[in-house]
Amino acid sequence: MSTIEEGAKLYGSQCVVLSVDVKRVDGSYRVFAKGGRENTGMEALAWIERGVALGAGEIVVNSIDTDGVKNGFDLELLAAVCERVNVPVIASGGAGCISDFVELFQTLPQVDAGLAASIFHFGEVDIGDLKREMYRNGIPTRI
């Protein structure tokens, strides 16, 4: 039994979150490990599907290609993931400004959440301003 299966059996799928670092390699999506330094050789979309089949109840998709670049989320990768799984998907990697979140949720309303860190830590984006702008754009948001 895999760790994913054990966790889902013990705690329920809703408690098992599969976080996947993904990078394009030769035109395909690959799973990376060790902070994006090691190519596992696994095809990312197939691994994500398998993780859900094993019991993962949520997926965090971190695009190594966009992480830290602050030019927006990897919409192509996220769309591909959303097409293949029926569990919540959280976008990670690429947020640089408020409009990146608006674009994410307007383009891919099936994405459940957008994750960012440095833009908040360094005060580049105020969380209150982000929430208000998302609300103004019709994106469900807790104010």
Sequence and secondary structure as in RCSB ss.txt:
>XXXX:A:sequence
MSTIEEGAKLYGSQCVVLSVDVKRVDGSYRVFAKGGRENTGMEALAWIERGVALGAGEIVVNSIDTDGVKNGFDL
ELLAAVCERVNVPVIASGGAGCISDFVELFQTLPQVDAGLAASIFHFGEVDIGDLKREMYRNGIPTRI
>XXXX:A:secstr
  HHHHHHHHH GGG EEEEEEEEETTEEEEEETTTTEEEEEEHHHHHHHHHHHT  EEEEEETTTTTT S   H
HHHHHHHHH  S EEEES   SHHHHHHHHHH TT  EEE  HHHHTTSS HHHHHHHHHHTT     
